[in-house]
Amino acid sequence: MKELKVQPIKNGTVIDHITPGNALKVLKILGITEKYADSVISIAMNVVGKRGVKDIVKVENREIDPKEVNKIALIAPNATINIIRNYEVVEKYKVSIPDEIVGIVKCANPNCISNGKEPIETKFIVKSRNPLRIKCYYCEREAEDIASQII
Ligand SMILES: [Zn+2]
């Protein structure tokens, strides 16, 4: 099968090798909704590439920041990020999951200190990477649906 060619973009970000089916979650992390209309977004889902099936997201005129990259790593651990300027890839890197995830995942335990009256920054410890399993540093509850707990 021929790889689907999405039109090249002049400036922006290409997120490649997204876990199949997770392209829309990546858009959500980037804050892109039906109301976000000031740039062109291309989405390809279940594309057959050299390393298997994947999703691809291209966002024009937008370079994503490190915090967004860390969130994407949680739902698409094999993703690569390409920053495009004037049709050239000027930066290319792979996402990675740190040993501690701070401030980007909410604990599901309502009694957790991180959900208290004076909330403190959430912190999760990575128990395993494949599959990704993380537990709360404070109450030790494991995150069951990481994608929905991303802040
Ligand atoms: Zn907790």
Backbone and ligand atoms as CSV (ligand in chain L), in Angstrom:
chain,resi,resn,atom,element,x,y,z
A,1,MET,N,N,0.841,-1.197,0.000
A,1,MET,CA,C,0.000,0.000,0.000
A,1,MET,C,C,0.874,1.244,0.000
A,2,LYS,N,N,0.502,2.219,-0.811
A,2,LYS,CA,C,1.276,3.460,-0.879
A,2,LYS,C,C,0.973,4.339,0.319
A,3,GLU,N,N,2.013,4.958,0.840
A,3,GLU,CA,C,1.797,5.853,1.975
A,3,GLU,C,C,1.033,7.087,1.515
A,4,LEU,N,N,0.028,7.457,2.324
A,4,LEU,CA,C,-0.770,8.629,1.995
A,4,LEU,C,C,0.099,9.876,2.090
A,5,LYS,N,N,0.060,10.679,1.055
A,5,LYS,CA,C,0.833,11.926,1.076
A,5,LYS,C,C,-0.092,13.074,1.454
A,6,VAL,N,N,0.234,13.699,2.568
A,6,VAL,CA,C,-0.505,14.892,2.959
A,6,VAL,C,C,0.325,16.060,2.442
A,7,GLN,N,N,-0.342,17.066,1.960
A,7,GLN,CA,C,0.372,18.206,1.386
A,7,GLN,C,C,1.395,18.791,2.360
A,8,PRO,N,N,2.601,19.109,1.887
A,8,PRO,CA,C,3.602,19.681,2.790
A,8,PRO,C,C,3.153,21.040,3.325
A,9,ILE,N,N,3.632,21.378,4.509
A,9,ILE,CA,C,3.262,22.670,5.077
A,9,ILE,C,C,4.470,23.591,5.076
A,10,LYS,N,N,4.213,24.896,5.025
A,10,LYS,CA,C,5.311,25.861,4.957
A,10,LYS,C,C,5.932,26.077,6.332
A,11,ASN,N,N,5.077,26.365,7.305
A,11,ASN,CA,C,5.553,26.573,8.672
A,11,ASN,C,C,4.606,25.853,9.623
A,12,GLY,N,N,5.162,25.226,10.651
A,12,GLY,CA,C,4.297,24.583,11.624
A,12,GLY,C,C,4.932,23.345,12.222
A,13,THR,N,N,4.081,22.419,12.671
A,13,THR,CA,C,4.547,21.218,13.350
A,13,THR,C,C,3.902,19.986,12.729
A,14,VAL,N,N,4.712,18.966,12.512
A,14,VAL,CA,C,4.191,17.666,12.083
A,14,VAL,C,C,4.459,16.683,13.214
A,15,ILE,N,N,3.393,16.043,13.680
A,15,ILE,CA,C,3.536,15.019,14.717
A,15,ILE,C,C,3.266,13.685,14.037
A,16,ASP,N,N,4.307,12.872,13.946
A,16,ASP,CA,C,4.244,11.623,13.189
A,16,ASP,C,C,4.350,10.443,14.162
A,17,HIS,N,N,4.041,9.259,13.675
A,17,HIS,CA,C,4.148,8.022,14.459
A,17,HIS,C,C,3.287,8.063,15.724
A,18,ILE,N,N,2.121,8.686,15.605
A,18,ILE,CA,C,1.175,8.697,16.724
A,18,ILE,C,C,0.515,7.325,16.799
A,19,THR,N,N,0.341,6.804,17.992
A,19,THR,CA,C,-0.350,5.537,18.197
A,19,THR,C,C,-1.685,5.571,17.450
A,20,PRO,N,N,-1.972,4.571,16.584
A,20,PRO,CA,C,-3.199,4.628,15.773
A,20,PRO,C,C,-4.445,4.889,16.626
A,21,GLY,N,N,-5.277,5.791,16.149
A,21,GLY,CA,C,-6.512,6.108,16.854
A,21,GLY,C,C,-6.377,7.265,17.824
A,22,ASN,N,N,-5.150,7.759,18.051
A,22,ASN,CA,C,-4.956,8.800,19.061
A,22,ASN,C,C,-4.770,10.202,18.485
A,23,ALA,N,N,-4.915,10.355,17.169
A,23,ALA,CA,C,-4.713,11.683,16.558
A,23,ALA,C,C,-5.645,12.729,17.162
A,24,LEU,N,N,-6.887,12.354,17.417
A,24,LEU,CA,C,-7.847,13.334,17.936
A,24,LEU,C,C,-7.514,13.720,19.379
A,25,LYS,N,N,-6.947,12.767,20.134
A,25,LYS,CA,C,-6.521,13.095,21.503
A,25,LYS,C,C,-5.344,14.061,21.465
A,26,VAL,N,N,-4.465,13.889,20.478
A,26,VAL,CA,C,-3.346,14.821,20.324
A,26,VAL,C,C,-3.878,16.227,20.040
A,27,LEU,N,N,-4.883,16.332,19.172
A,27,LEU,CA,C,-5.475,17.641,18.872
A,27,LEU,C,C,-6.058,18.275,20.127
A,28,LYS,N,N,-6.681,17.436,20.962
A,28,LYS,CA,C,-7.274,17.943,22.195
A,28,LYS,C,C,-6.183,18.513,23.105
A,29,ILE,N,N,-5.070,17.803,23.207
A,29,ILE,CA,C,-3.949,18.285,24.021
A,29,ILE,C,C,-3.449,19.624,23.507
A,30,LEU,N,N,-3.439,19.785,22.196
A,30,LEU,CA,C,-2.968,21.040,21.607
A,30,LEU,C,C,-4.024,22.144,21.692
A,31,GLY,N,N,-5.183,21.798,22.253
A,31,GLY,CA,C,-6.237,22.805,22.389
A,31,GLY,C,C,-6.925,23.100,21.080
A,32,ILE,N,N,-6.843,22.167,20.137
A,32,ILE,CA,C,-7.450,22.398,18.822
A,32,ILE,C,C,-8.844,21.773,18.805
A,33,THR,N,N,-9.833,22.624,18.618
A,33,THR,CA,C,-11.214,22.167,18.573
A,33,THR,C,C,-11.842,22.693,17.297
A,34,GLU,N,N,-13.129,22.419,17.137
A,34,GLU,CA,C,-13.817,22.909,15.931
A,34,GLU,C,C,-13.819,24.439,15.873
A,35,LYS,N,N,-13.581,25.074,17.044
A,35,LYS,CA,C,-13.580,26.539,17.078
A,35,LYS,C,C,-12.237,27.131,16.699
A,36,TYR,N,N,-11.215,26.293,16.704
A,36,TYR,CA,C,-9.862,26.764,16.425
A,36,TYR,C,C,-9.688,26.832,14.923
A,37,ALA,N,N,-9.892,28.003,14.356
A,37,ALA,CA,C,-9.984,28.080,12.900
A,37,ALA,C,C,-8.894,28.914,12.258
A,38,ASP,N,N,-7.911,29.351,13.041
A,38,ASP,CA,C,-6.924,30.253,12.437
A,38,ASP,C,C,-5.723,29.552,11.818
A,39,SER,N,N,-5.749,28.229,11.733
A,39,SER,CA,C,-4.690,27.585,10.956
A,39,SER,C,C,-5.208,26.291,10.349
A,40,VAL,N,N,-4.481,25.801,9.369
A,40,VAL,CA,C,-4.895,24.585,8.680
A,40,VAL,C,C,-4.370,23.372,9.440
A,41,ILE,N,N,-5.263,22.441,9.716
A,41,ILE,CA,C,-4.902,21.219,10.424
A,41,ILE,C,C,-5.124,20.049,9.469
A,42,SER,N,N,-4.140,19.171,9.331
A,42,SER,CA,C,-4.344,17.954,8.546
A,42,SER,C,C,-4.196,16.766,9.475
A,43,ILE,N,N,-5.130,15.839,9.350
A,43,ILE,CA,C,-5.099,14.643,10.181
A,43,ILE,C,C,-5.123,13.427,9.264
A,44,ALA,N,N,-4.225,12.496,9.500
A,44,ALA,CA,C,-4.286,11.221,8.782
A,44,ALA,C,C,-4.321,10.126,9.830
A,45,MET,N,N,-5.323,9.264,9.733
A,45,MET,CA,C,-5.443,8.195,10.727
A,45,MET,C,C,-5.267,6.844,10.062
A,46,ASN,N,N,-4.642,5.931,10.797
A,46,ASN,CA,C,-4.427,4.556,10.334
A,46,ASN,C,C,-3.689,4.496,8.995
A,47,VAL,N,N,-2.659,5.331,8.896
A,47,VAL,CA,C,-1.813,5.348,7.706
A,47,VAL,C,C,-0.806,4.201,7.820
A,48,VAL,N,N,-0.580,3.496,6.707
A,48,VAL,CA,C,0.421,2.430,6.733
A,48,VAL,C,C,1.777,3.035,6.391
A,49,GLY,N,N,2.671,3.035,7.361
A,49,GLY,CA,C,4.023,3.560,7.153
A,49,GLY,C,C,5.035,2.427,7.192
A,50,LYS,N,N,6.313,2.790,7.126
A,50,LYS,CA,C,7.373,1.769,7.117
A,50,LYS,C,C,7.391,0.969,8.418
A,51,ARG,N,N,7.023,1.623,9.518
A,51,ARG,CA,C,7.072,0.942,10.814
A,51,ARG,C,C,5.684,0.579,11.314
A,52,GLY,N,N,4.746,0.370,10.387
A,52,GLY,CA,C,3.410,-0.069,10.792
A,52,GLY,C,C,2.383,1.040,10.722
A,53,VAL,N,N,1.221,0.751,11.282
A,53,VAL,CA,C,0.105,1.686,11.197
A,53,VAL,C,C,0.316,2.830,12.194
A,54,LYS,N,N,-0.054,4.030,11.760
A,54,LYS,CA,C,0.154,5.203,12.614
A,54,LYS,C,C,-0.834,6.295,12.246
A,55,ASP,N,N,-0.927,7.297,13.119
A,55,ASP,CA,C,-1.672,8.515,12.815
A,55,ASP,C,C,-0.658,9.657,12.646
A,56,ILE,N,N,-1.044,10.662,11.873
A,56,ILE,CA,C,-0.190,11.844,11.664
A,56,ILE,C,C,-1.053,13.096,11.848
A,57,VAL,N,N,-0.495,14.095,12.515
A,57,VAL,CA,C,-1.184,15.382,12.647
A,57,VAL,C,C,-0.247,16.474,12.162
A,58,LYS,N,N,-0.755,17.370,11.306
A,58,LYS,CA,C,0.031,18.519,10.856
A,58,LYS,C,C,-0.716,19.792,11.230
A,59,VAL,N,N,-0.019,20.689,11.878
A,59,VAL,CA,C,-0.623,21.950,12.315
A,59,VAL,C,C,0.176,23.088,11.704
A,60,GLU,N,N,-0.475,23.900,10.900
A,60,GLU,CA,C,0.234,25.011,10.264
A,60,GLU,C,C,0.362,26.197,11.195
A,61,ASN,N,N,1.482,26.900,11.070
A,61,ASN,CA,C,1.737,28.144,11.779
A,61,ASN,C,C,1.691,27.988,13.297
A,62,ARG,N,N,2.167,26.859,13.764
A,62,ARG,CA,C,2.148,26.641,15.213
A,62,ARG,C,C,3.307,25.724,15.565
A,63,GLU,N,N,4.138,26.147,16.526
A,63,GLU,CA,C,5.205,25.281,17.033
A,63,GLU,C,C,4.818,24.894,18.446
A,64,ILE,N,N,4.858,23.610,18.764
A,64,ILE,CA,C,4.324,23.194,20.056
A,64,ILE,C,C,5.380,23.338,21.148
A,65,ASP,N,N,4.911,23.562,22.382
A,65,ASP,CA,C,5.843,23.825,23.469
A,65,ASP,C,C,6.148,22.543,24.255
A,66,PRO,N,N,7.225,22.579,25.064
A,66,PRO,CA,C,7.682,21.352,25.751
A,66,PRO,C,C,6.611,20.686,26.616
A,67,LYS,N,N,5.747,21.479,27.254
A,67,LYS,CA,C,4.717,20.891,28.096
A,67,LYS,C,C,3.732,20.076,27.244
A,68,GLU,N,N,3.401,20.597,26.070
A,68,GLU,CA,C,2.515,19.867,25.162
A,68,GLU,C,C,3.192,18.586,24.678
A,69,VAL,N,N,4.492,18.662,24.431
A,69,VAL,CA,C,5.239,17.481,23.997
A,69,VAL,C,C,5.169,16.392,25.072
A,70,ASN,N,N,5.323,16.792,26.347
A,70,ASN,CA,C,5.271,15.817,27.442
A,70,ASN,C,C,3.901,15.168,27.554
A,71,LYS,N,N,2.855,15.933,27.263
A,71,LYS,CA,C,1.508,15.361,27.312
A,71,LYS,C,C,1.313,14.377,26.162
A,72,ILE,N,N,1.796,14.754,24.981
A,72,ILE,CA,C,1.659,13.872,23.825
A,72,ILE,C,C,2.372,12.540,24.084
A,73,ALA,N,N,3.518,12.600,24.781
A,73,ALA,CA,C,4.269,11.373,25.083
A,73,ALA,C,C,3.417,10.367,25.841
A,74,LEU,N,N,2.501,10.867,26.675
A,74,LEU,CA,C,1.691,9.971,27.510
A,74,LEU,C,C,0.710,9.141,26.682
A,75,ILE,N,N,0.223,9.689,25.571
A,75,ILE,CA,C,-0.757,8.946,24.774
A,75,ILE,C,C,-0.185,8.461,23.452
A,76,ALA,N,N,1.001,8.947,23.098
A,76,ALA,CA,C,1.626,8.523,21.840
A,76,ALA,C,C,3.132,8.402,22.070
A,77,PRO,N,N,3.555,7.350,22.807
A,77,PRO,CA,C,4.948,7.269,23.250
A,77,PRO,C,C,5.978,7.101,22.131
A,78,ASN,N,N,5.527,6.794,20.919
A,78,ASN,CA,C,6.476,6.643,19.808
A,78,ASN,C,C,6.470,7.844,18.865
A,79,ALA,N,N,5.743,8.886,19.229
A,79,ALA,CA,C,5.577,10.022,18.322
A,79,ALA,C,C,6.900,10.741,18.066
A,80,THR,N,N,7.017,11.271,16.845
A,80,THR,CA,C,8.134,12.153,16.525
A,80,THR,C,C,7.556,13.524,16.187
A,81,ILE,N,N,8.303,14.561,16.557
A,81,ILE,CA,C,7.860,15.937,16.345
A,81,ILE,C,C,8.810,16.572,15.329
A,82,ASN,N,N,8.256,17.127,14.279
A,82,ASN,CA,C,9.055,17.837,13.282
A,82,ASN,C,C,8.600,19.285,13.240
A,83,ILE,N,N,9.542,20.186,13.465
A,83,ILE,CA,C,9.237,21.612,13.358
A,83,ILE,C,C,9.638,22.049,11.947
A,84,ILE,N,N,8.684,22.645,11.251
A,84,ILE,CA,C,8.892,23.019,9.850
A,84,ILE,C,C,8.955,24.544,9.730
A,85,ARG,N,N,9.997,25.014,9.070
A,85,ARG,CA,C,10.059,26.443,8.726
A,85,ARG,C,C,10.441,26.560,7.267
A,86,ASN,N,N,9.619,27.281,6.529
A,86,ASN,CA,C,9.837,27.463,5.094
A,86,ASN,C,C,10.040,26.123,4.368
A,87,TYR,N,N,9.157,25.179,4.647
A,87,TYR,CA,C,9.107,23.837,4.037
A,87,TYR,C,C,10.262,22.918,4.443
A,88,GLU,N,N,11.173,23.389,5.310
A,88,GLU,CA,C,12.297,22.549,5.727
A,88,GLU,C,C,12.072,22.085,7.161
A,89,VAL,N,N,12.482,20.830,7.444
A,89,VAL,CA,C,12.465,20.352,8.821
A,89,VAL,C,C,13.667,20.967,9.536
A,90,VAL,N,N,13.415,21.870,10.488
A,90,VAL,CA,C,14.530,22.523,11.176
A,90,VAL,C,C,14.829,21.862,12.521
A,91,GLU,N,N,13.872,21.081,13.017
A,91,GLU,CA,C,14.092,20.387,14.270
A,91,GLU,C,C,13.278,19.116,14.233
A,92,LYS,N,N,13.869,18.017,14.690
A,92,LYS,CA,C,13.149,16.740,14.680
A,92,LYS,C,C,13.502,16.019,15.969
A,93,TYR,N,N,12.514,15.641,16.751
A,93,TYR,CA,C,12.841,14.874,17.946
A,93,TYR,C,C,11.734,13.903,18.288
A,94,LYS,N,N,12.087,12.954,19.131
A,94,LYS,CA,C,11.171,11.901,19.547
A,94,LYS,C,C,10.672,12.263,20.941
A,95,VAL,N,N,9.411,12.019,21.208
A,95,VAL,CA,C,8.932,12.269,22.567
A,95,VAL,C,C,9.515,11.223,23.510
A,96,SER,N,N,9.589,11.546,24.801
A,96,SER,CA,C,10.026,10.539,25.766
A,96,SER,C,C,9.259,10.739,27.060
A,97,ILE,N,N,9.103,9.649,27.780
A,97,ILE,CA,C,8.349,9.701,29.030
A,97,ILE,C,C,9.353,9.824,30.180
A,98,PRO,N,N,9.241,10.901,30.980
A,98,PRO,CA,C,10.180,11.065,32.095
A,98,PRO,C,C,9.872,10.075,33.222
A,99,ASP,N,N,10.746,9.984,34.227
A,99,ASP,CA,C,10.509,9.081,35.360
A,99,ASP,C,C,9.399,9.604,36.264
A,100,GLU,N,N,9.268,10.926,36.297
A,100,GLU,CA,C,8.213,11.554,37.106
A,100,GLU,C,C,7.415,12.488,36.211
A,101,ILE,N,N,6.093,12.444,36.354
A,101,ILE,CA,C,5.217,13.280,35.524
A,101,ILE,C,C,4.598,14.319,36.448
A,102,VAL,N,N,4.999,15.550,36.279
A,102,VAL,CA,C,4.611,16.611,37.219
A,102,VAL,C,C,3.691,17.624,36.540
A,103,GLY,N,N,2.508,17.796,37.145
A,103,GLY,CA,C,1.643,18.902,36.738
A,103,GLY,C,C,0.874,18.715,35.443
A,104,ILE,N,N,0.871,17.517,34.876
A,104,ILE,CA,C,0.119,17.357,33.623
A,104,ILE,C,C,-0.953,16.265,33.672
A,105,VAL,N,N,-0.976,15.469,34.757
A,105,VAL,CA,C,-2.028,14.458,34.903
A,105,VAL,C,C,-2.703,14.692,36.250
A,106,LYS,N,N,-4.033,14.617,36.247
A,106,LYS,CA,C,-4.793,14.839,37.480
A,106,LYS,C,C,-5.051,13.498,38.160
A,107,CYS,N,N,-4.952,13.463,39.486
A,107,CYS,CA,C,-5.238,12.219,40.217
A,107,CYS,C,C,-6.751,12.003,40.278
A,108,ALA,N,N,-7.178,10.742,40.069
A,108,ALA,CA,C,-8.614,10.434,40.049
A,108,ALA,C,C,-9.191,10.260,41.452
A,109,ASN,N,N,-8.338,10.231,42.446
A,109,ASN,CA,C,-8.795,10.035,43.815
A,109,ASN,C,C,-9.226,11.380,44.418
A,110,PRO,N,N,-10.560,11.541,44.656
A,110,PRO,CA,C,-11.030,12.841,45.159
A,110,PRO,C,C,-10.437,13.199,46.518
A,111,ASN,N,N,-10.006,12.204,47.281
A,111,ASN,CA,C,-9.450,12.472,48.609
A,111,ASN,C,C,-7.941,12.709,48.582
A,112,CYS,N,N,-7.357,12.653,47.405
A,112,CYS,CA,C,-5.904,12.845,47.291
A,112,CYS,C,C,-5.537,14.282,47.655
A,113,ILE,N,N,-4.405,14.435,48.309
A,113,ILE,CA,C,-3.948,15.775,48.718
A,113,ILE,C,C,-3.796,16.707,47.513
A,114,SER,N,N,-3.528,16.103,46.335
A,114,SER,CA,C,-3.359,16.943,45.132
A,114,SER,C,C,-4.693,17.501,44.631
A,115,ASN,N,N,-5.813,16.966,45.182
A,115,ASN,CA,C,-7.139,17.497,44.848
A,115,ASN,C,C,-7.734,18.265,46.022
A,116,GLY,N,N,-6.913,18.618,46.984
A,116,GLY,CA,C,-7.389,19.253,48.210
A,116,GLY,C,C,-7.818,20.696,48.013
A,117,LYS,N,N,-8.173,21.328,49.147
A,117,LYS,CA,C,-8.645,22.714,49.132
A,117,LYS,C,C,-7.590,23.645,48.566
A,118,GLU,N,N,-6.353,23.418,49.009
A,118,GLU,CA,C,-5.246,24.189,48.446
A,118,GLU,C,C,-4.422,23.216,47.619
A,119,PRO,N,N,-4.847,23.025,46.370
A,119,PRO,CA,C,-4.246,21.957,45.575
A,119,PRO,C,C,-2.742,22.153,45.387
A,120,ILE,N,N,-2.032,21.052,45.487
A,120,ILE,CA,C,-0.606,21.101,45.193
A,120,ILE,C,C,-0.395,20.452,43.829
A,121,GLU,N,N,0.698,20.734,43.213
A,121,GLU,CA,C,0.954,20.238,41.871
A,121,GLU,C,C,0.950,18.711,41.857
A,122,THR,N,N,0.265,18.143,40.882
A,122,THR,CA,C,0.168,16.689,40.811
A,122,THR,C,C,1.521,16.087,40.437
A,123,LYS,N,N,1.722,14.861,40.884
A,123,LYS,CA,C,2.986,14.185,40.581
A,123,LYS,C,C,2.725,12.683,40.467
A,124,PHE,N,N,3.160,12.110,39.378
A,124,PHE,CA,C,3.005,10.672,39.167
A,124,PHE,C,C,4.363,10.019,38.939
A,125,ILE,N,N,4.494,8.806,39.443
A,125,ILE,CA,C,5.712,8.020,39.265
A,125,ILE,C,C,5.445,6.994,38.156
A,126,VAL,N,N,6.361,6.871,37.221
A,126,VAL,CA,C,6.191,5.911,36.131
A,126,VAL,C,C,6.591,4.520,36.639
A,127,LYS,N,N,5.609,3.590,36.600
A,127,LYS,CA,C,5.865,2.210,37.039
A,127,LYS,C,C,6.351,1.355,35.889
A,128,SER,N,N,5.767,1.555,34.709
A,128,SER,CA,C,6.257,0.853,33.523
A,128,SER,C,C,5.943,1.701,32.311
A,129,ARG,N,N,6.727,1.499,31.258
A,129,ARG,CA,C,6.573,2.333,30.055
A,129,ARG,C,C,5.799,1.640,28.945
A,130,ASN,N,N,5.858,0.332,28.907
A,130,ASN,CA,C,5.173,-0.387,27.834
A,130,ASN,C,C,4.525,-1.657,28.384
A,131,PRO,N,N,3.229,-1.631,28.717
A,131,PRO,CA,C,2.328,-0.480,28.574
A,131,PRO,C,C,2.616,0.574,29.641
A,132,LEU,N,N,2.201,1.809,29.369
A,132,LEU,CA,C,2.453,2.893,30.308
A,132,LEU,C,C,1.567,2.732,31.544
A,133,ARG,N,N,2.235,2.655,32.710
A,133,ARG,CA,C,1.493,2.598,33.975
A,133,ARG,C,C,2.106,3.628,34.904
A,134,ILE,N,N,1.248,4.493,35.462
A,134,ILE,CA,C,1.749,5.531,36.360
A,134,ILE,C,C,0.906,5.532,37.638
A,135,LYS,N,N,1.563,5.850,38.760
A,135,LYS,CA,C,0.795,5.961,40.004
A,135,LYS,C,C,1.088,7.274,40.700
A,136,CYS,N,N,0.076,7.733,41.418
A,136,CYS,CA,C,0.173,9.019,42.103
A,136,CYS,C,C,1.237,8.946,43.190
A,137,TYR,N,N,2.097,9.943,43.241
A,137,TYR,CA,C,3.167,10.018,44.228
A,137,TYR,C,C,2.586,10.172,45.636
A,138,TYR,N,N,1.434,10.851,45.750
A,138,TYR,CA,C,0.875,11.162,47.071
A,138,TYR,C,C,0.004,10.046,47.627
A,139,CYS,N,N,-0.947,9.539,46.816
A,139,CYS,CA,C,-1.886,8.560,47.369
A,139,CYS,C,C,-1.676,7.174,46.773
A,140,GLU,N,N,-0.761,7.056,45.835
A,140,GLU,CA,C,-0.394,5.785,45.221
A,140,GLU,C,C,-1.473,5.186,44.338
A,141,ARG,N,N,-2.538,5.946,44.055
A,141,ARG,CA,C,-3.549,5.410,43.143
A,141,ARG,C,C,-3.008,5.404,41.709
A,142,GLU,N,N,-3.239,4.261,41.026
A,142,GLU,CA,C,-2.763,4.167,39.651
A,142,GLU,C,C,-3.756,4.864,38.729
A,143,ALA,N,N,-3.252,5.582,37.729
A,143,ALA,CA,C,-4.127,6.223,36.750
A,143,ALA,C,C,-4.649,5.147,35.809
A,144,GLU,N,N,-5.983,5.047,35.705
A,144,GLU,CA,C,-6.561,3.987,34.872
A,144,GLU,C,C,-6.826,4.448,33.453
A,145,ASP,N,N,-7.141,5.712,33.296
A,145,ASP,CA,C,-7.416,6.237,31.963
A,145,ASP,C,C,-6.607,7.527,31.806
A,146,ILE,N,N,-5.336,7.339,31.486
A,146,ILE,CA,C,-4.393,8.453,31.493
A,146,ILE,C,C,-4.863,9.577,30.562
A,147,ALA,N,N,-5.341,9.200,29.362
A,147,ALA,CA,C,-5.732,10.224,28.379
A,147,ALA,C,C,-6.782,11.171,28.945
A,148,SER,N,N,-7.751,10.616,29.693
A,148,SER,CA,C,-8.830,11.473,30.200
A,148,SER,C,C,-8.407,12.244,31.438
A,149,GLN,N,N,-7.265,11.880,32.040
A,149,GLN,CA,C,-6.813,12.570,33.246
A,149,GLN,C,C,-5.767,13.646,32.959
A,150,ILE,N,N,-5.451,13.829,31.674
A,150,ILE,CA,C,-4.489,14.873,31.317
A,150,ILE,C,C,-5.123,16.243,31.554
A,151,ILE,N,N,-4.383,17.098,32.248
A,151,ILE,CA,C,-4.913,18.421,32.619
A,151,ILE,C,C,-4.870,19.360,31.412
L,1,ZN,ZN,ZN,-3.369,10.936,44.267
